[in-house]
Amino acid sequence: MNDKEKQYLLVEISHLKEELEEADKTNDILQLENDDLRTEVMKADQRTCLVIEEIGEKMNQVLEIDSKVDRILAILDGDKKD
């Protein structure tokens, strides 16, 4: 291998090293963005769980009210028969 080829290869290696450094920087940025997105998803999951829990509580309240209405209607129905 002559000096010209060696010099060319050294330039190529240097260029590839720069590309690798740039790719590492890009990877770091993407990792940070990924972490941010993961955090947002976890927060959204927590909010969803809270909403589901609240819906469950409201459903229980509705069922309690429904049960009370049924009892009142049964009492009123019993009064009509008397």
C-alpha angles and dihedrals in degrees: 000000000000128000093260092056091046091051090049091051092048090052090048091049090050091049092048090049090054091049090050092051090050091048089051090052091049090048091052091051091048090048090054091048090048091051090049091050091047089053091050091050091050091050090049089050090052091049090048091051090050091050091048090049091050091049089051090052091049091049090053089051090050091049091050091050090046090052091050091048090050090052092048091048090048090051092047090046089051090051091053091054092053 
